[in-house]
Amino acid sequence: MKNWMLKNKLMLIGAAVGAIGGYIYYAQVGCITGTCAITGSPVNSTAYFAMMGALAFGAFKKEKAK
């Protein structure tokens, strides 16, 4: 498990940054009516932004040549 975390630390950091950003976005902007699919719920907003953060930060991961 520790080895996997070390290999994917950039994606994990991205997920954490995205989750924090997603919750802040929900709290500050959100959705007034509550009918928005992503920003209408703090769980959905946090999960979506965590996934986007992991994908964005994961794009900078260097792959080893075989």
mmCIF file of the N, C-alpha and C atoms, coordinates in Angstrom:
data_MODEL
# 
_entry.id   MODEL 
# 
loop_
_atom_site.group_PDB 
_atom_site.id 
_atom_site.type_symbol 
_atom_site.label_atom_id 
_atom_site.label_alt_id 
_atom_site.label_comp_id 
_atom_site.label_asym_id 
_atom_site.label_entity_id 
_atom_site.label_seq_id 
_atom_site.pdbx_PDB_ins_code 
_atom_site.Cartn_x 
_atom_site.Cartn_y 
_atom_site.Cartn_z 
_atom_site.occupancy 
_atom_site.B_iso_or_equiv 
_atom_site.pdbx_formal_charge 
_atom_site.auth_seq_id 
_atom_site.auth_comp_id 
_atom_site.auth_asym_id 
_atom_site.auth_atom_id 
_atom_site.pdbx_PDB_model_num 
ATOM 1   N N  . MET A 1 1  ? 0.818   -1.187 0.000   1.00 0.00 ? 1  MET A N  1 
ATOM 2   C CA . MET A 1 1  ? 0.000   0.000  0.000   1.00 0.00 ? 1  MET A CA 1 
ATOM 3   C C  . MET A 1 1  ? 0.870   1.263  0.000   1.00 0.00 ? 1  MET A C  1 
ATOM 4   N N  . LYS A 1 2  ? 1.925   1.247  0.824   1.00 0.00 ? 2  LYS A N  1 
ATOM 5   C CA . LYS A 1 2  ? 2.799   2.411  0.901   1.00 0.00 ? 2  LYS A CA 1 
ATOM 6   C C  . LYS A 1 2  ? 3.499   2.648  -0.429  1.00 0.00 ? 2  LYS A C  1 
ATOM 7   N N  . ASN A 1 3  ? 3.907   1.574  -1.091  1.00 0.00 ? 3  ASN A N  1 
ATOM 8   C CA . ASN A 1 3  ? 4.561   1.687  -2.382  1.00 0.00 ? 3  ASN A CA 1 
ATOM 9   C C  . ASN A 1 3  ? 3.620   2.312  -3.418  1.00 0.00 ? 3  ASN A C  1 
ATOM 10  N N  . TRP A 1 4  ? 2.360   1.900  -3.398  1.00 0.00 ? 4  TRP A N  1 
ATOM 11  C CA . TRP A 1 4  ? 1.375   2.459  -4.323  1.00 0.00 ? 4  TRP A CA 1 
ATOM 12  C C  . TRP A 1 4  ? 1.170   3.950  -4.059  1.00 0.00 ? 4  TRP A C  1 
ATOM 13  N N  . MET A 1 5  ? 1.126   4.319  -2.775  1.00 0.00 ? 5  MET A N  1 
ATOM 14  C CA . MET A 1 5  ? 0.932   5.727  -2.425  1.00 0.00 ? 5  MET A CA 1 
ATOM 15  C C  . MET A 1 5  ? 2.120   6.571  -2.872  1.00 0.00 ? 5  MET A C  1 
ATOM 16  N N  . LEU A 1 6  ? 3.326   6.032  -2.760  1.00 0.00 ? 6  LEU A N  1 
ATOM 17  C CA . LEU A 1 6  ? 4.501   6.769  -3.207  1.00 0.00 ? 6  LEU A CA 1 
ATOM 18  C C  . LEU A 1 6  ? 4.520   6.928  -4.723  1.00 0.00 ? 6  LEU A C  1 
ATOM 19  N N  . LYS A 1 7  ? 4.080   5.895  -5.446  1.00 0.00 ? 7  LYS A N  1 
ATOM 20  C CA . LYS A 1 7  ? 4.026   5.976  -6.908  1.00 0.00 ? 7  LYS A CA 1 
ATOM 21  C C  . LYS A 1 7  ? 2.992   6.991  -7.384  1.00 0.00 ? 7  LYS A C  1 
ATOM 22  N N  . ASN A 1 8  ? 1.897   7.117  -6.654  1.00 0.00 ? 8  ASN A N  1 
ATOM 23  C CA . ASN A 1 8  ? 0.788   7.965  -7.085  1.00 0.00 ? 8  ASN A CA 1 
ATOM 24  C C  . ASN A 1 8  ? 0.583   9.179  -6.200  1.00 0.00 ? 8  ASN A C  1 
ATOM 25  N N  . LYS A 1 9  ? 1.651   9.669  -5.576  1.00 0.00 ? 9  LYS A N  1 
ATOM 26  C CA . LYS A 1 9  ? 1.501   10.782 -4.647  1.00 0.00 ? 9  LYS A CA 1 
ATOM 27  C C  . LYS A 1 9  ? 1.020   12.055 -5.339  1.00 0.00 ? 9  LYS A C  1 
ATOM 28  N N  . LEU A 1 10 ? 1.408   12.259 -6.574  1.00 0.00 ? 10 LEU A N  1 
ATOM 29  C CA . LEU A 1 10 ? 0.966   13.459 -7.290  1.00 0.00 ? 10 LEU A CA 1 
ATOM 30  C C  . LEU A 1 10 ? -0.539  13.430 -7.524  1.00 0.00 ? 10 LEU A C  1 
ATOM 31  N N  . MET A 1 11 ? -1.067  12.268 -7.870  1.00 0.00 ? 11 MET A N  1 
ATOM 32  C CA . MET A 1 11 ? -2.518  12.154 -8.060  1.00 0.00 ? 11 MET A CA 1 
ATOM 33  C C  . MET A 1 11 ? -3.261  12.304 -6.736  1.00 0.00 ? 11 MET A C  1 
ATOM 34  N N  . LEU A 1 12 ? -2.703  11.774 -5.662  1.00 0.00 ? 12 LEU A N  1 
ATOM 35  C CA . LEU A 1 12 ? -3.342  11.906 -4.353  1.00 0.00 ? 12 LEU A CA 1 
ATOM 36  C C  . LEU A 1 12 ? -3.352  13.354 -3.888  1.00 0.00 ? 12 LEU A C  1 
ATOM 37  N N  . ILE A 1 13 ? -2.268  14.066 -4.131  1.00 0.00 ? 13 ILE A N  1 
ATOM 38  C CA . ILE A 1 13 ? -2.223  15.490 -3.791  1.00 0.00 ? 13 ILE A CA 1 
ATOM 39  C C  . ILE A 1 13 ? -3.250  16.243 -4.624  1.00 0.00 ? 13 ILE A C  1 
ATOM 40  N N  . GLY A 1 14 ? -3.351  15.914 -5.900  1.00 0.00 ? 14 GLY A N  1 
ATOM 41  C CA . GLY A 1 14 ? -4.336  16.545 -6.776  1.00 0.00 ? 14 GLY A CA 1 
ATOM 42  C C  . GLY A 1 14 ? -5.763  16.287 -6.316  1.00 0.00 ? 14 GLY A C  1 
ATOM 43  N N  . ALA A 1 15 ? -6.023  15.067 -5.856  1.00 0.00 ? 15 ALA A N  1 
ATOM 44  C CA . ALA A 1 15 ? -7.361  14.737 -5.358  1.00 0.00 ? 15 ALA A CA 1 
ATOM 45  C C  . ALA A 1 15 ? -7.677  15.535 -4.101  1.00 0.00 ? 15 ALA A C  1 
ATOM 46  N N  . ALA A 1 16 ? -6.700  15.687 -3.218  1.00 0.00 ? 16 ALA A N  1 
ATOM 47  C CA . ALA A 1 16 ? -6.919  16.456 -1.993  1.00 0.00 ? 16 ALA A CA 1 
ATOM 48  C C  . ALA A 1 16 ? -7.158  17.935 -2.300  1.00 0.00 ? 16 ALA A C  1 
ATOM 49  N N  . VAL A 1 17 ? -6.347  18.488 -3.190  1.00 0.00 ? 17 VAL A N  1 
ATOM 50  C CA . VAL A 1 17 ? -6.518  19.897 -3.577  1.00 0.00 ? 17 VAL A CA 1 
ATOM 51  C C  . VAL A 1 17 ? -7.867  20.093 -4.261  1.00 0.00 ? 17 VAL A C  1 
ATOM 52  N N  . GLY A 1 18 ? -8.234  19.173 -5.131  1.00 0.00 ? 18 GLY A N  1 
ATOM 53  C CA . GLY A 1 18 ? -9.520  19.256 -5.821  1.00 0.00 ? 18 GLY A CA 1 
ATOM 54  C C  . GLY A 1 18 ? -10.697 19.134 -4.870  1.00 0.00 ? 18 GLY A C  1 
ATOM 55  N N  . ALA A 1 19 ? -10.594 18.246 -3.884  1.00 0.00 ? 19 ALA A N  1 
ATOM 56  C CA . ALA A 1 19 ? -11.677 18.083 -2.921  1.00 0.00 ? 19 ALA A CA 1 
ATOM 57  C C  . ALA A 1 19 ? -11.869 19.343 -2.093  1.00 0.00 ? 19 ALA A C  1 
ATOM 58  N N  . ILE A 1 20 ? -10.783 19.937 -1.661  1.00 0.00 ? 20 ILE A N  1 
ATOM 59  C CA . ILE A 1 20 ? -10.877 21.190 -0.898  1.00 0.00 ? 20 ILE A CA 1 
ATOM 60  C C  . ILE A 1 20 ? -11.471 22.289 -1.774  1.00 0.00 ? 20 ILE A C  1 
ATOM 61  N N  . GLY A 1 21 ? -10.992 22.372 -3.005  1.00 0.00 ? 21 GLY A N  1 
ATOM 62  C CA . GLY A 1 21 ? -11.525 23.366 -3.938  1.00 0.00 ? 21 GLY A CA 1 
ATOM 63  C C  . GLY A 1 21 ? -12.996 23.144 -4.250  1.00 0.00 ? 21 GLY A C  1 
ATOM 64  N N  . GLY A 1 22 ? -13.395 21.887 -4.375  1.00 0.00 ? 22 GLY A N  1 
ATOM 65  C CA . GLY A 1 22 ? -14.791 21.571 -4.658  1.00 0.00 ? 22 GLY A CA 1 
ATOM 66  C C  . GLY A 1 22 ? -15.718 21.963 -3.527  1.00 0.00 ? 22 GLY A C  1 
ATOM 67  N N  . TYR A 1 23 ? -15.280 21.718 -2.299  1.00 0.00 ? 23 TYR A N  1 
ATOM 68  C CA . TYR A 1 23 ? -16.120 22.112 -1.164  1.00 0.00 ? 23 TYR A CA 1 
ATOM 69  C C  . TYR A 1 23 ? -16.197 23.627 -1.047  1.00 0.00 ? 23 TYR A C  1 
ATOM 70  N N  . ILE A 1 24 ? -15.081 24.297 -1.270  1.00 0.00 ? 24 ILE A N  1 
ATOM 71  C CA . ILE A 1 24 ? -15.097 25.767 -1.226  1.00 0.00 ? 24 ILE A CA 1 
ATOM 72  C C  . ILE A 1 24 ? -16.002 26.309 -2.328  1.00 0.00 ? 24 ILE A C  1 
ATOM 73  N N  . TYR A 1 25 ? -15.949 25.704 -3.507  1.00 0.00 ? 25 TYR A N  1 
ATOM 74  C CA . TYR A 1 25 ? -16.824 26.132 -4.597  1.00 0.00 ? 25 TYR A CA 1 
ATOM 75  C C  . TYR A 1 25 ? -18.289 25.935 -4.219  1.00 0.00 ? 25 TYR A C  1 
ATOM 76  N N  . TYR A 1 26 ? -18.615 24.793 -3.625  1.00 0.00 ? 26 TYR A N  1 
ATOM 77  C CA . TYR A 1 26 ? -19.990 24.540 -3.180  1.00 0.00 ? 26 TYR A CA 1 
ATOM 78  C C  . TYR A 1 26 ? -20.423 25.579 -2.152  1.00 0.00 ? 26 TYR A C  1 
ATOM 79  N N  . ALA A 1 27 ? -19.554 25.871 -1.198  1.00 0.00 ? 27 ALA A N  1 
ATOM 80  C CA . ALA A 1 27 ? -19.913 26.792 -0.121  1.00 0.00 ? 27 ALA A CA 1 
ATOM 81  C C  . ALA A 1 27 ? -20.045 28.236 -0.610  1.00 0.00 ? 27 ALA A C  1 
ATOM 82  N N  . GLN A 1 28 ? -19.195 28.636 -1.547  1.00 0.00 ? 28 GLN A N  1 
ATOM 83  C CA . GLN A 1 28 ? -19.193 30.034 -1.982  1.00 0.00 ? 28 GLN A CA 1 
ATOM 84  C C  . GLN A 1 28 ? -20.122 30.297 -3.170  1.00 0.00 ? 28 GLN A C  1 
ATOM 85  N N  . VAL A 1 29 ? -20.164 29.392 -4.119  1.00 0.00 ? 29 VAL A N  1 
ATOM 86  C CA . VAL A 1 29 ? -20.957 29.593 -5.332  1.00 0.00 ? 29 VAL A CA 1 
ATOM 87  C C  . VAL A 1 29 ? -22.191 28.709 -5.287  1.00 0.00 ? 29 VAL A C  1 
ATOM 88  N N  . GLY A 1 30 ? -21.971 27.413 -5.246  1.00 0.00 ? 30 GLY A N  1 
ATOM 89  C CA . GLY A 1 30 ? -23.051 26.442 -5.094  1.00 0.00 ? 30 GLY A CA 1 
ATOM 90  C C  . GLY A 1 30 ? -24.159 26.568 -6.108  1.00 0.00 ? 30 GLY A C  1 
ATOM 91  N N  . CYS A 1 31 ? -25.335 26.148 -5.688  1.00 0.00 ? 31 CYS A N  1 
ATOM 92  C CA . CYS A 1 31 ? -26.515 26.189 -6.530  1.00 0.00 ? 31 CYS A CA 1 
ATOM 93  C C  . CYS A 1 31 ? -27.685 26.610 -5.645  1.00 0.00 ? 31 CYS A C  1 
ATOM 94  N N  . ILE A 1 32 ? -28.274 27.726 -5.942  1.00 0.00 ? 32 ILE A N  1 
ATOM 95  C CA . ILE A 1 32 ? -29.321 28.287 -5.092  1.00 0.00 ? 32 ILE A CA 1 
ATOM 96  C C  . ILE A 1 32 ? -30.545 27.380 -5.030  1.00 0.00 ? 32 ILE A C  1 
ATOM 97  N N  . THR A 1 33 ? -30.955 26.830 -6.157  1.00 0.00 ? 33 THR A N  1 
ATOM 98  C CA . THR A 1 33 ? -32.179 26.028 -6.180  1.00 0.00 ? 33 THR A CA 1 
ATOM 99  C C  . THR A 1 33 ? -31.957 24.605 -5.684  1.00 0.00 ? 33 THR A C  1 
ATOM 100 N N  . GLY A 1 34 ? -30.716 24.138 -5.698  1.00 0.00 ? 34 GLY A N  1 
ATOM 101 C CA . GLY A 1 34 ? -30.426 22.779 -5.274  1.00 0.00 ? 34 GLY A CA 1 
ATOM 102 C C  . GLY A 1 34 ? -30.677 21.723 -6.337  1.00 0.00 ? 34 GLY A C  1 
ATOM 103 N N  . THR A 1 35 ? -30.982 22.148 -7.557  1.00 0.00 ? 35 THR A N  1 
ATOM 104 C CA . THR A 1 35 ? -31.269 21.190 -8.624  1.00 0.00 ? 35 THR A CA 1 
ATOM 105 C C  . THR A 1 35 ? -30.064 20.909 -9.510  1.00 0.00 ? 35 THR A C  1 
ATOM 106 N N  . CYS A 1 36 ? -28.947 21.569 -9.262  1.00 0.00 ? 36 CYS A N  1 
ATOM 107 C CA . CYS A 1 36 ? -27.744 21.340 -10.064 1.00 0.00 ? 36 CYS A CA 1 
ATOM 108 C C  . CYS A 1 36 ? -27.147 19.981 -9.703  1.00 0.00 ? 36 CYS A C  1 
ATOM 109 N N  . ALA A 1 37 ? -26.766 19.228 -10.714 1.00 0.00 ? 37 ALA A N  1 
ATOM 110 C CA . ALA A 1 37 ? -26.280 17.859 -10.492 1.00 0.00 ? 37 ALA A CA 1 
ATOM 111 C C  . ALA A 1 37 ? -24.969 17.823 -9.712  1.00 0.00 ? 37 ALA A C  1 
ATOM 112 N N  . ILE A 1 38 ? -24.050 18.705 -10.025 1.00 0.00 ? 38 ILE A N  1 
ATOM 113 C CA . ILE A 1 38 ? -22.739 18.650 -9.379  1.00 0.00 ? 38 ILE A CA 1 
ATOM 114 C C  . ILE A 1 38 ? -22.681 19.574 -8.172  1.00 0.00 ? 38 ILE A C  1 
ATOM 115 N N  . THR A 1 39 ? -23.073 20.805 -8.322  1.00 0.00 ? 39 THR A N  1 
ATOM 116 C CA . THR A 1 39 ? -22.891 21.777 -7.248  1.00 0.00 ? 39 THR A CA 1 
ATOM 117 C C  . THR A 1 39 ? -24.081 21.870 -6.297  1.00 0.00 ? 39 THR A C  1 
ATOM 118 N N  . GLY A 1 40 ? -25.078 21.048 -6.462  1.00 0.00 ? 40 GLY A N  1 
ATOM 119 C CA . GLY A 1 40 ? -26.237 21.088 -5.579  1.00 0.00 ? 40 GLY A CA 1 
ATOM 120 C C  . GLY A 1 40 ? -26.017 20.360 -4.262  1.00 0.00 ? 40 GLY A C  1 
ATOM 121 N N  . SER A 1 41 ? -24.982 19.544 -4.190  1.00 0.00 ? 41 SER A N  1 
ATOM 122 C CA . SER A 1 41 ? -24.694 18.755 -2.993  1.00 0.00 ? 41 SER A CA 1 
ATOM 123 C C  . SER A 1 41 ? -23.203 18.881 -2.664  1.00 0.00 ? 41 SER A C  1 
ATOM 124 N N  . PRO A 1 42 ? -22.854 19.037 -1.388  1.00 0.00 ? 42 PRO A N  1 
ATOM 125 C CA . PRO A 1 42 ? -21.425 19.133 -1.070  1.00 0.00 ? 42 PRO A CA 1 
ATOM 126 C C  . PRO A 1 42 ? -20.668 17.845 -1.366  1.00 0.00 ? 42 PRO A C  1 
ATOM 127 N N  . VAL A 1 43 ? -21.322 16.708 -1.245  1.00 0.00 ? 43 VAL A N  1 
ATOM 128 C CA . VAL A 1 43 ? -20.661 15.428 -1.534  1.00 0.00 ? 43 VAL A CA 1 
ATOM 129 C C  . VAL A 1 43 ? -20.354 15.316 -3.022  1.00 0.00 ? 43 VAL A C  1 
ATOM 130 N N  . ASN A 1 44 ? -21.328 15.631 -3.861  1.00 0.00 ? 44 ASN A N  1 
ATOM 131 C CA . ASN A 1 44 ? -21.117 15.557 -5.310  1.00 0.00 ? 44 ASN A CA 1 
ATOM 132 C C  . ASN A 1 44 ? -20.040 16.535 -5.766  1.00 0.00 ? 44 ASN A C  1 
ATOM 133 N N  . SER A 1 45 ? -20.099 17.743 -5.262  1.00 0.00 ? 45 SER A N  1 
ATOM 134 C CA . SER A 1 45 ? -19.134 18.767 -5.641  1.00 0.00 ? 45 SER A CA 1 
ATOM 135 C C  . SER A 1 45 ? -17.726 18.373 -5.221  1.00 0.00 ? 45 SER A C  1 
ATOM 136 N N  . THR A 1 46 ? -17.582 17.895 -3.992  1.00 0.00 ? 46 THR A N  1 
ATOM 137 C CA . THR A 1 46 ? -16.273 17.493 -3.491  1.00 0.00 ? 46 THR A CA 1 
ATOM 138 C C  . THR A 1 46 ? -15.725 16.311 -4.278  1.00 0.00 ? 46 THR A C  1 
ATOM 139 N N  . ALA A 1 47 ? -16.549 15.309 -4.537  1.00 0.00 ? 47 ALA A N  1 
ATOM 140 C CA . ALA A 1 47 ? -16.100 14.127 -5.274  1.00 0.00 ? 47 ALA A CA 1 
ATOM 141 C C  . ALA A 1 47 ? -15.720 14.475 -6.716  1.00 0.00 ? 47 ALA A C  1 
ATOM 142 N N  . TYR A 1 48 ? -16.518 15.295 -7.376  1.00 0.00 ? 48 TYR A N  1 
ATOM 143 C CA . TYR A 1 48 ? -16.248 15.662 -8.759  1.00 0.00 ? 48 TYR A CA 1 
ATOM 144 C C  . TYR A 1 48 ? -14.939 16.436 -8.874  1.00 0.00 ? 48 TYR A C  1 
ATOM 145 N N  . PHE A 1 49 ? -14.772 17.433 -8.018  1.00 0.00 ? 49 PHE A N  1 
ATOM 146 C CA . PHE A 1 49 ? -13.557 18.234 -8.081  1.00 0.00 ? 49 PHE A CA 1 
ATOM 147 C C  . PHE A 1 49 ? -12.332 17.433 -7.652  1.00 0.00 ? 49 PHE A C  1 
ATOM 148 N N  . ALA A 1 50 ? -12.492 16.458 -6.744  1.00 0.00 ? 50 ALA A N  1 
ATOM 149 C CA . ALA A 1 50 ? -11.370 15.588 -6.372  1.00 0.00 ? 50 ALA A CA 1 
ATOM 150 C C  . ALA A 1 50 ? -10.938 14.753 -7.563  1.00 0.00 ? 50 ALA A C  1 
ATOM 151 N N  . MET A 1 51 ? -11.897 14.237 -8.304  1.00 0.00 ? 51 MET A N  1 
ATOM 152 C CA . MET A 1 51 ? -11.573 13.455 -9.491  1.00 0.00 ? 51 MET A CA 1 
ATOM 153 C C  . MET A 1 51 ? -10.875 14.325 -10.544 1.00 0.00 ? 51 MET A C  1 
ATOM 154 N N  . MET A 1 52 ? -11.375 15.526 -10.748 1.00 0.00 ? 52 MET A N  1 
ATOM 155 C CA . MET A 1 52 ? -10.762 16.423 -11.721 1.00 0.00 ? 52 MET A CA 1 
ATOM 156 C C  . MET A 1 52 ? -9.352  16.827 -11.288 1.00 0.00 ? 52 MET A C  1 
ATOM 157 N N  . GLY A 1 53 ? -9.153  17.045 -9.995  1.00 0.00 ? 53 GLY A N  1 
ATOM 158 C CA . GLY A 1 53 ? -7.825  17.379 -9.489  1.00 0.00 ? 53 GLY A CA 1 
ATOM 159 C C  . GLY A 1 53 ? -6.843  16.237 -9.676  1.00 0.00 ? 53 GLY A C  1 
ATOM 160 N N  . ALA A 1 54 ? -7.297  15.014 -9.406  1.00 0.00 ? 54 ALA A N  1 
ATOM 161 C CA . ALA A 1 54 ? -6.434  13.845 -9.587  1.00 0.00 ? 54 ALA A CA 1 
ATOM 162 C C  . ALA A 1 54 ? -6.060  13.678 -11.058 1.00 0.00 ? 54 ALA A C  1 
ATOM 163 N N  . LEU A 1 55 ? -7.002  13.888 -11.948 1.00 0.00 ? 55 LEU A N  1 
ATOM 164 C CA . LEU A 1 55 ? -6.704  13.776 -13.381 1.00 0.00 ? 55 LEU A CA 1 
ATOM 165 C C  . LEU A 1 55 ? -5.758  14.874 -13.842 1.00 0.00 ? 55 LEU A C  1 
ATOM 166 N N  . ALA A 1 56 ? -5.981  16.087 -13.355 1.00 0.00 ? 56 ALA A N  1 
ATOM 167 C CA . ALA A 1 56 ? -5.130  17.204 -13.764 1.00 0.00 ? 56 ALA A CA 1 
ATOM 168 C C  . ALA A 1 56 ? -3.705  17.041 -13.247 1.00 0.00 ? 56 ALA A C  1 
ATOM 169 N N  . PHE A 1 57 ? -3.558  16.706 -11.975 1.00 0.00 ? 57 PHE A N  1 
ATOM 170 C CA . PHE A 1 57 ? -2.221  16.536 -11.416 1.00 0.00 ? 57 PHE A CA 1 
ATOM 171 C C  . PHE A 1 57 ? -1.557  15.273 -11.965 1.00 0.00 ? 57 PHE A C  1 
ATOM 172 N N  . GLY A 1 58 ? -2.341  14.246 -12.249 1.00 0.00 ? 58 GLY A N  1 
ATOM 173 C CA . GLY A 1 58 ? -1.806  13.004 -12.788 1.00 0.00 ? 58 GLY A CA 1 
ATOM 174 C C  . GLY A 1 58 ? -1.240  13.162 -14.188 1.00 0.00 ? 58 GLY A C  1 
ATOM 175 N N  . ALA A 1 59 ? -1.659  14.194 -14.879 1.00 0.00 ? 59 ALA A N  1 
ATOM 176 C CA . ALA A 1 59 ? -1.147  14.437 -16.233 1.00 0.00 ? 59 ALA A CA 1 
ATOM 177 C C  . ALA A 1 59 ? 0.327   14.815 -16.210 1.00 0.00 ? 59 ALA A C  1 
ATOM 178 N N  . PHE A 1 60 ? 0.827   15.263 -15.060 1.00 0.00 ? 60 PHE A N  1 
ATOM 179 C CA . PHE A 1 60 ? 2.221   15.680 -14.948 1.00 0.00 ? 60 PHE A CA 1 
ATOM 180 C C  . PHE A 1 60 ? 3.134   14.573 -14.436 1.00 0.00 ? 60 PHE A C  1 
ATOM 181 N N  . LYS A 1 61 ? 2.588   13.363 -14.256 1.00 0.00 ? 61 LYS A N  1 
ATOM 182 C CA . LYS A 1 61 ? 3.368   12.238 -13.748 1.00 0.00 ? 61 LYS A CA 1 
ATOM 183 C C  . LYS A 1 61 ? 4.319   11.756 -14.842 1.00 0.00 ? 61 LYS A C  1 
ATOM 184 N N  . LYS A 1 62 ? 5.551   11.570 -14.476 1.00 0.00 ? 62 LYS A N  1 
ATOM 185 C CA . LYS A 1 62 ? 6.550   11.090 -15.439 1.00 0.00 ? 62 LYS A CA 1 
ATOM 186 C C  . LYS A 1 62 ? 6.519   9.562  -15.455 1.00 0.00 ? 62 LYS A C  1 
ATOM 187 N N  . GLU A 1 63 ? 6.459   9.017  -16.628 1.00 0.00 ? 63 GLU A N  1 
ATOM 188 C CA . GLU A 1 63 ? 6.464   7.564  -16.815 1.00 0.00 ? 63 GLU A CA 1 
ATOM 189 C C  . GLU A 1 63 ? 7.899   7.107  -17.044 1.00 0.00 ? 63 GLU A C  1 
ATOM 190 N N  . LYS A 1 64 ? 8.228   5.940  -16.504 1.00 0.00 ? 64 LYS A N  1 
ATOM 191 C CA . LYS A 1 64 ? 9.552   5.364  -16.717 1.00 0.00 ? 64 LYS A CA 1 
ATOM 192 C C  . LYS A 1 64 ? 9.601   4.664  -18.058 1.00 0.00 ? 64 LYS A C  1 
ATOM 193 N N  . ALA A 1 65 ? 10.697  4.825  -18.763 1.00 0.00 ? 65 ALA A N  1 
ATOM 194 C CA . ALA A 1 65 ? 10.885  4.129  -20.035 1.00 0.00 ? 65 ALA A CA 1 
ATOM 195 C C  . ALA A 1 65 ? 11.240  2.678  -19.771 1.00 0.00 ? 65 ALA A C  1 
ATOM 196 N N  . LYS A 1 66 ? 10.679  1.787  -20.542 1.00 0.00 ? 66 LYS A N  1 
ATOM 197 C CA . LYS A 1 66 ? 10.941  0.355  -20.347 1.00 0.00 ? 66 LYS A CA 1 
ATOM 198 C C  . LYS A 1 66 ? 12.068  -0.105 -21.207 1.00 0.00 ? 66 LYS A C  1 
# 
